[in-house]
Structures are given as structure tokens and as C-alpha cells.
Amino acid sequence: RRETEQQQQQQQVVQTTETEHEEVDFKGLTAKEIDDLEEKAYEDCRLKLNICKSFLENYHNNDTGIPDTVEFKKHLTCYSEKLGYVKGTKPNWERIRVSYEVYYHDNKEELEKALKIVENCQKITLDNLDANEVNYLLAKCTKEGFLEAGLPW
């Protein structure tokens, strides 16, 4: 009985997390509008998790890797959940593709590169990982893919 109660509580927590963020349809948005949504989610998560701005700025530098810290991984998870890129431990590949289609709608060559990165990242085994590890591996794969392809990071 006690185990059943715990399972129900866990399900409620999962349901709350999944419905906490209202998903915006990216189709019909401009790249600027998606950028604004991403920046807002990034900052909301930074504030929620009380993370220093300069710590996160390293991630945006082309010459640095992905910070391998618990704080950063939690930030990635918060950000990806807010934007609907990942739910729990399941990437929403279609949503990620749509965001790239919006960003690169006027540059076929860059769009093809970005979609190839998604295709490559889909090959990563994400089984039995928690949400923080899933988001970390996806961010690492994406950043490395962008830099290798010569896309602006």
C-alpha cells in the first residue's frame, strides 16, 4: 500500500512537471521570436536555479566545451523542458527540426547542416539516463555538430 502511494505521488510530480510549461507552436514564428522565447527560458531557468551569468556565458563561447557540472545540466533540463525540446528523458526531435526550419528558412545549405546534426544526435543512446544526462548529451552533440559544420553558435 505504501509503495502504491509513493508511485501515485511520483506520477503526480511527473504530470505537474510535464504540464508546467505551455508549448508554443514554432510554425509561423520568426527566428527572432524563437530567439526571444529561448532567451527568456534561458534566463528564467538561470534565475530559478540561482546560477551565475558568467558561468553560463562559457557555454556560448565557440572555443569552450559543455560544462560538465550538475548545475549546468539542471539548467539545460529546465531550458529544454520549457521550450518543449525534451520532455522528461524523451527528445522531441520534430520540434527541434521545426525550430531549425524557422531559423534557416532562408539558407538551404545551413538548414541541411542543422538537420544533419539532428540526425546524428538521434543516434546517441539515451536509454537508462536521467533527464539531466539526456539534456547534457544532446547539448554536447548539438554544439559539437554546429562547430564542426561551421554554423554560428
GROMACS elastic network, one bead per residue, 0.5 to 0.9 nm:
[ bonds ]
;  ai    aj funct       b0    kb
    1     4     6  0.51095   500
    1     5     6  0.64018   500
    1     6     6  0.87729   500
    2     5     6  0.51376   500
    2     6     6  0.63269   500
    2     7     6  0.87314   500
    3     6     6  0.50991   500
    3     7     6  0.62310   500
    3     8     6  0.86767   500
    4     7     6  0.50635   500
    4     8     6  0.62009   500
    4     9     6  0.86307   500
    5     8     6  0.51016   500
    5     9     6  0.62024   500
    5    10     6  0.86458   500
    6     9     6  0.50572   500
    6    10     6  0.61822   500
    6    11     6  0.86281   500
    7    10     6  0.50511   500
    7    11     6  0.61639   500
    7    12     6  0.86253   500
    8    11     6  0.50496   500
    8    12     6  0.62168   500
    8    13     6  0.86961   500
    9    12     6  0.50732   500
    9    13     6  0.62999   500
    9    14     6  0.87178   500
   10    13     6  0.50614   500
   10    14     6  0.62285   500
   10    15     6  0.86020   500
   11    14     6  0.50473   500
   11    15     6  0.60750   500
   11    16     6  0.85087   500
   12    15     6  0.50541   500
   12    16     6  0.60537   500
   12    17     6  0.85552   500
   13    16     6  0.50960   500
   13    17     6  0.61744   500
   13    18     6  0.86455   500
   14    17     6  0.51321   500
   14    18     6  0.61735   500
   14    19     6  0.86992   500
   14    88     6  0.81335   500
   15    18     6  0.51393   500
   15    19     6  0.62083   500
   15    20     6  0.84131   500
   16    19     6  0.53657   500
   16    20     6  0.58543   500
   17    20     6  0.52119   500
   17    21     6  0.78179   500
   17    81     6  0.85568   500
   17    87     6  0.89136   500
   17    88     6  0.84193   500
   18    21     6  0.69614   500
   18    81     6  0.78586   500
   18    87     6  0.67740   500
   18    88     6  0.75767   500
   19    22     6  0.68972   500
   20    81     6  0.89982   500
   20    82     6  0.81064   500
   21    81     6  0.73637   500
   21    82     6  0.54157   500
   21    83     6  0.77702   500
   21    84     6  0.79689   500
   22    82     6  0.77089   500
   22    83     6  0.84966   500
   22    84     6  0.85232   500
   23    26     6  0.89237   500
   23    82     6  0.75919   500
   23    83     6  0.66333   500
   23    84     6  0.61620   500
   24    27     6  0.89456   500
   24    83     6  0.77629   500
   24    84     6  0.83729   500
   25    28     6  0.76939   500
   25    29     6  0.78113   500
   25    95     6  0.88297   500
   26    29     6  0.53745   500
   26    30     6  0.81986   500
   26    33     6  0.88064   500
   26    34     6  0.71122   500
   26    95     6  0.78467   500
   26    98     6  0.67935   500
   26    99     6  0.64134   500
   26   102     6  0.76352   500
   27    30     6  0.84304   500
   27    98     6  0.69848   500
   27    99     6  0.80506   500
   27   101     6  0.88820   500
   27   102     6  0.73042   500
   28   102     6  0.81488   500
   29    32     6  0.80700   500
   29    33     6  0.59928   500
   29    34     6  0.67513   500
   29   102     6  0.72604   500
   30    33     6  0.51392   500
   30    34     6  0.64593   500
   30    35     6  0.85662   500
   30   102     6  0.64655   500
   30   103     6  0.75224   500
   31    34     6  0.51939   500
   31    35     6  0.60437   500
   31    36     6  0.85924   500
   31    99     6  0.80666   500
   31   100     6  0.88479   500
   31   102     6  0.57629   500
   31   104     6  0.81649   500
   31   105     6  0.88905   500
   32    36     6  0.61017   500
   32    37     6  0.86381   500
   32   103     6  0.83795   500
   33    36     6  0.50463   500
   33    37     6  0.62789   500
   33    38     6  0.86188   500
   34    37     6  0.50040   500
   34    38     6  0.60788   500
   34    39     6  0.85076   500
   34    99     6  0.75151   500
   34   102     6  0.83854   500
   34   103     6  0.82657   500
   35    38     6  0.50561   500
   35    39     6  0.60421   500
   35    40     6  0.85158   500
   35   103     6  0.89402   500
   36    39     6  0.50822   500
   36    40     6  0.60838   500
   36    41     6  0.85510   500
   37    40     6  0.51575   500
   37    41     6  0.61385   500
   37    42     6  0.84899   500
   37    83     6  0.77460   500
   38    41     6  0.51118   500
   38    42     6  0.59711   500
   38    43     6  0.85591   500
   38    79     6  0.78112   500
   38    82     6  0.88103   500
   38    83     6  0.71006   500
   39    43     6  0.61250   500
   39    44     6  0.84671   500
   40    43     6  0.51933   500
   40    44     6  0.59403   500
   40    45     6  0.84813   500
   41    44     6  0.50368   500
   41    45     6  0.60524   500
   41    46     6  0.84340   500
   41    78     6  0.80973   500
   41    79     6  0.56350   500
   41    80     6  0.85449   500
   41    82     6  0.63229   500
   41    83     6  0.71585   500
   42    45     6  0.53673   500
   42    46     6  0.61667   500
   42    47     6  0.87704   500
   42    75     6  0.78587   500
   42    76     6  0.84304   500
   42    78     6  0.82870   500
   42    79     6  0.57110   500
   42    82     6  0.89714   500
   43    47     6  0.61534   500
   43    48     6  0.84457   500
   43    53     6  0.88324   500
   43    79     6  0.88492   500
   44    47     6  0.52724   500
   44    48     6  0.60177   500
   44    49     6  0.85704   500
   44    78     6  0.88973   500
   44    79     6  0.83395   500
   45    49     6  0.59752   500
   45    50     6  0.81480   500
   45    51     6  0.84268   500
   45    74     6  0.88047   500
   45    75     6  0.59852   500
   45    76     6  0.84610   500
   45    78     6  0.58939   500
   45    79     6  0.62280   500
   45    82     6  0.87204   500
   46    49     6  0.53684   500
   46    50     6  0.57609   500
   46    51     6  0.51361   500
   46    52     6  0.74250   500
   46    53     6  0.75491   500
   46    56     6  0.83795   500
   46    75     6  0.66270   500
   46    78     6  0.89339   500
   46    79     6  0.89326   500
   47    51     6  0.64822   500
   47    52     6  0.85880   500
   48    51     6  0.80601   500
   48    75     6  0.89900   500
   49    71     6  0.77230   500
   49    74     6  0.79715   500
   49    75     6  0.71007   500
   49    78     6  0.89627   500
   51    54     6  0.87668   500
   51    55     6  0.72763   500
   51    56     6  0.77329   500
   51    71     6  0.73977   500
   51    72     6  0.83306   500
   51    75     6  0.83486   500
   52    55     6  0.53951   500
   52    56     6  0.69147   500
   53    56     6  0.53452   500
   53    57     6  0.62601   500
   54    58     6  0.68193   500
   55    58     6  0.59500   500
   55    59     6  0.78502   500
   55    67     6  0.87664   500
   55    72     6  0.85336   500
   56    59     6  0.55591   500
   56    60     6  0.73635   500
   56    67     6  0.85434   500
   56    72     6  0.75523   500
   57    60     6  0.53412   500
   57    61     6  0.68638   500
   58    61     6  0.53480   500
   58    62     6  0.86437   500
   58    63     6  0.88042   500
   58    64     6  0.65166   500
   58    65     6  0.82033   500
   58    66     6  0.81874   500
   58    67     6  0.79264   500
   59    62     6  0.79404   500
   59    64     6  0.65869   500
   59    65     6  0.68010   500
   59    66     6  0.58192   500
   59    67     6  0.68148   500
   60    63     6  0.87359   500
   60    64     6  0.78557   500
   60    66     6  0.89994   500
   60   153     6  0.68416   500
   61    64     6  0.56613   500
   61    65     6  0.82888   500
   61   153     6  0.77523   500
   62    65     6  0.79651   500
   62   143     6  0.85967   500
   62   147     6  0.72036   500
   62   152     6  0.84754   500
   62   153     6  0.64707   500
   64    67     6  0.84541   500
   65    68     6  0.87908   500
   65   140     6  0.75986   500
   65   143     6  0.80726   500
   65   144     6  0.81035   500
   66    69     6  0.89893   500
   66    72     6  0.86656   500
   66   136     6  0.79354   500
   66   139     6  0.75154   500
   66   140     6  0.59452   500
   66   143     6  0.80014   500
   67    70     6  0.88963   500
   67    72     6  0.64190   500
   67    73     6  0.80796   500
   67   136     6  0.88425   500
   68    71     6  0.86611   500
   68    72     6  0.70098   500
   68    73     6  0.72348   500
   68   136     6  0.79323   500
   69    72     6  0.53501   500
   69    73     6  0.62569   500
   69    74     6  0.86667   500
   70    73     6  0.50988   500
   70    74     6  0.61116   500
   70    75     6  0.85599   500
   70   132     6  0.79036   500
   71    74     6  0.51889   500
   71    75     6  0.62231   500
   71    76     6  0.87633   500
   72    76     6  0.62470   500
   72    77     6  0.86691   500
   72   132     6  0.88390   500
   72   136     6  0.83272   500
   73    76     6  0.50733   500
   73    77     6  0.62665   500
   73    78     6  0.86881   500
   73   131     6  0.86924   500
   73   132     6  0.50795   500
   73   133     6  0.69446   500
   73   134     6  0.89622   500
   73   135     6  0.68479   500
   73   136     6  0.56603   500
   74    77     6  0.50633   500
   74    78     6  0.61851   500
   74    79     6  0.85708   500
   74   131     6  0.84604   500
   74   132     6  0.57127   500
   74   135     6  0.85418   500
   74   136     6  0.88218   500
   75    78     6  0.51277   500
   75    79     6  0.60935   500
   75    80     6  0.85416   500
   75   132     6  0.84781   500
   76    79     6  0.50944   500
   76    80     6  0.59887   500
   76    81     6  0.84307   500
   76   132     6  0.72153   500
   76   135     6  0.59082   500
   76   136     6  0.67803   500
   76   139     6  0.77580   500
   77    80     6  0.52144   500
   77    81     6  0.60086   500
   77    82     6  0.84884   500
   77    86     6  0.77841   500
   77    87     6  0.89093   500
   77    88     6  0.83804   500
   77   131     6  0.64274   500
   77   132     6  0.55880   500
   77   133     6  0.86826   500
   77   134     6  0.82786   500
   77   135     6  0.56397   500
   77   136     6  0.79793   500
   78    81     6  0.52708   500
   78    82     6  0.61379   500
   78    83     6  0.87347   500
   78   132     6  0.89729   500
   79    82     6  0.52131   500
   79    83     6  0.63398   500
   79    84     6  0.85410   500
   79    85     6  0.84769   500
   80    83     6  0.52686   500
   80    84     6  0.59054   500
   80    86     6  0.53205   500
   80    87     6  0.77090   500
   80    91     6  0.88497   500
   80   135     6  0.73240   500
   81    85     6  0.62515   500
   81    86     6  0.54172   500
   81    87     6  0.56699   500
   81    88     6  0.74836   500
   82    85     6  0.78803   500
   82    86     6  0.85995   500
   83    86     6  0.78751   500
   84    87     6  0.64314   500
   84    91     6  0.84920   500
   84    92     6  0.70139   500
   84    95     6  0.72986   500
   84    96     6  0.86425   500
   85    90     6  0.86506   500
   85    91     6  0.59258   500
   85    92     6  0.51533   500
   85    93     6  0.72483   500
   85    94     6  0.86939   500
   85    95     6  0.61767   500
   85    96     6  0.59680   500
   86    89     6  0.65942   500
   86    90     6  0.54836   500
   86    92     6  0.54012   500
   86    93     6  0.83215   500
   86   131     6  0.85245   500
   86   134     6  0.86900   500
   86   135     6  0.75582   500
   87    90     6  0.52705   500
   87    91     6  0.63648   500
   87    92     6  0.72369   500
   87   131     6  0.83362   500
   88    91     6  0.81598   500
   88   130     6  0.80638   500
   88   131     6  0.55771   500
   88   134     6  0.88618   500
   89   126     6  0.78715   500
   89   127     6  0.86223   500
   89   128     6  0.89681   500
   89   129     6  0.73617   500
   89   130     6  0.63932   500
   89   132     6  0.82529   500
   89   133     6  0.86528   500
   89   134     6  0.60869   500
   89   135     6  0.79125   500
   90    93     6  0.88727   500
   90   126     6  0.85212   500
   90   131     6  0.82785   500
   90   134     6  0.81077   500
   91    94     6  0.87444   500
   91    95     6  0.87726   500
   91    96     6  0.84315   500
   91   122     6  0.87341   500
   91   134     6  0.82776   500
   91   135     6  0.84360   500
   91   138     6  0.85695   500
   92    95     6  0.54524   500
   92    96     6  0.64564   500
   92    97     6  0.88026   500
   93    96     6  0.50614   500
   93    97     6  0.61244   500
   93    98     6  0.86283   500
   93   118     6  0.73594   500
   93   119     6  0.88891   500
   93   122     6  0.77923   500
   94    97     6  0.50308   500
   94    98     6  0.61827   500
   94    99     6  0.87221   500
   95    98     6  0.50514   500
   95    99     6  0.63072   500
   95   100     6  0.87979   500
   96    99     6  0.52231   500
   96   100     6  0.65271   500
   96   101     6  0.87765   500
   96   118     6  0.77209   500
   97   100     6  0.51779   500
   97   101     6  0.61816   500
   97   102     6  0.87399   500
   97   114     6  0.82667   500
   97   115     6  0.64977   500
   97   118     6  0.71679   500
   98   102     6  0.62665   500
   98   103     6  0.86355   500
   99   102     6  0.52016   500
   99   103     6  0.62267   500
   99   104     6  0.86461   500
  100   104     6  0.58628   500
  100   105     6  0.78722   500
  100   111     6  0.65946   500
  100   114     6  0.65982   500
  100   115     6  0.72501   500
  101   104     6  0.53955   500
  101   105     6  0.53525   500
  101   106     6  0.89900   500
  101   111     6  0.64919   500
  101   114     6  0.87543   500
  101   115     6  0.83997   500
  102   105     6  0.52502   500
  102   106     6  0.86110   500
  103   106     6  0.80340   500
  103   107     6  0.87176   500
  103   111     6  0.79870   500
  104   107     6  0.51422   500
  104   108     6  0.68253   500
  104   109     6  0.85385   500
  104   110     6  0.63192   500
  104   111     6  0.50499   500
  104   112     6  0.88348   500
  104   114     6  0.84057   500
  105   108     6  0.68553   500
  105   111     6  0.70732   500
  106   110     6  0.89530   500
  106   111     6  0.84760   500
  107   110     6  0.55604   500
  107   111     6  0.61697   500
  107   112     6  0.87330   500
  108   111     6  0.50001   500
  108   112     6  0.61298   500
  108   113     6  0.86697   500
  109   112     6  0.52527   500
  109   113     6  0.64246   500
  109   114     6  0.88083   500
  110   113     6  0.50030   500
  110   114     6  0.61429   500
  110   115     6  0.85835   500
  110   149     6  0.86835   500
  110   151     6  0.70305   500
  111   114     6  0.50651   500
  111   115     6  0.60837   500
  111   116     6  0.84641   500
  112   115     6  0.51737   500
  112   116     6  0.60809   500
  112   117     6  0.86716   500
  113   116     6  0.50783   500
  113   117     6  0.63624   500
  113   118     6  0.89020   500
  113   145     6  0.87296   500
  113   146     6  0.81332   500
  113   149     6  0.65414   500
  113   150     6  0.89503   500
  113   151     6  0.79320   500
  114   117     6  0.50863   500
  114   118     6  0.65246   500
  114   119     6  0.87752   500
  114   142     6  0.88424   500
  114   145     6  0.81626   500
  114   146     6  0.72645   500
  114   149     6  0.82663   500
  114   151     6  0.79844   500
  115   118     6  0.50280   500
  115   119     6  0.62391   500
  115   120     6  0.86723   500
  116   120     6  0.61609   500
  116   121     6  0.85788   500
  116   145     6  0.86942   500
  117   120     6  0.50457   500
  117   121     6  0.60791   500
  117   122     6  0.85300   500
  117   141     6  0.79112   500
  117   142     6  0.64977   500
  117   145     6  0.55865   500
  117   146     6  0.72910   500
  117   149     6  0.84987   500
  118   121     6  0.50952   500
  118   122     6  0.61162   500
  118   123     6  0.89573   500
  118   141     6  0.88259   500
  118   142     6  0.74392   500
  118   145     6  0.87486   500
  119   122     6  0.52226   500
  119   123     6  0.70251   500
  120   123     6  0.55237   500
  120   124     6  0.75830   500
  120   141     6  0.81326   500
  120   142     6  0.89389   500
  120   145     6  0.83451   500
  121   124     6  0.55811   500
  121   137     6  0.86479   500
  121   138     6  0.66331   500
  121   141     6  0.58738   500
  121   142     6  0.69648   500
  121   145     6  0.85121   500
  122   125     6  0.80413   500
  122   138     6  0.87183   500
  123   126     6  0.89694   500
  124   137     6  0.80880   500
  124   138     6  0.82922   500
  124   141     6  0.85776   500
  126   129     6  0.59060   500
  126   130     6  0.87584   500
  126   133     6  0.83728   500
  126   134     6  0.61362   500
  126   137     6  0.83451   500
  127   130     6  0.87851   500
  127   134     6  0.88233   500
  129   132     6  0.80064   500
  129   133     6  0.59230   500
  129   134     6  0.61821   500
  130   133     6  0.54766   500
  130   134     6  0.62956   500
  130   135     6  0.87929   500
  131   134     6  0.50749   500
  131   135     6  0.61580   500
  131   136     6  0.84977   500
  132   135     6  0.52903   500
  132   136     6  0.60871   500
  132   137     6  0.86894   500
  133   137     6  0.61159   500
  133   138     6  0.85293   500
  134   137     6  0.53449   500
  134   138     6  0.62300   500
  134   139     6  0.86532   500
  135   138     6  0.51043   500
  135   139     6  0.60507   500
  135   140     6  0.84787   500
  136   139     6  0.51810   500
  136   140     6  0.60697   500
  136   141     6  0.85403   500
  137   140     6  0.50564   500
  137   141     6  0.60172   500
  137   142     6  0.84438   500
  138   141     6  0.51164   500
  138   142     6  0.59787   500
  138   143     6  0.85063   500
  139   142     6  0.50830   500
  139   143     6  0.59960   500
  139   144     6  0.84052   500
  140   143     6  0.53235   500
  140   144     6  0.60364   500
  140   145     6  0.83552   500
  141   144     6  0.53027   500
  141   145     6  0.59414   500
  141   146     6  0.85724   500
  142   145     6  0.50172   500
  142   146     6  0.60835   500
  142   147     6  0.86287   500
  143   146     6  0.51214   500
  143   147     6  0.62034   500
  143   148     6  0.85370   500
  143   153     6  0.71602   500
  144   147     6  0.52476   500
  144   148     6  0.60635   500
  144   149     6  0.85140   500
  145   148     6  0.51633   500
  145   149     6  0.60268   500
  145   150     6  0.84976   500
  145   151     6  0.84478   500
  146   149     6  0.51617   500
  146   150     6  0.60758   500
  146   152     6  0.69483   500
  146   153     6  0.65254   500
  147   150     6  0.50782   500
  147   151     6  0.60164   500
  147   152     6  0.73407   500
  147   153     6  0.70082   500
  148   151     6  0.77268   500
  150   153     6  0.86825   500
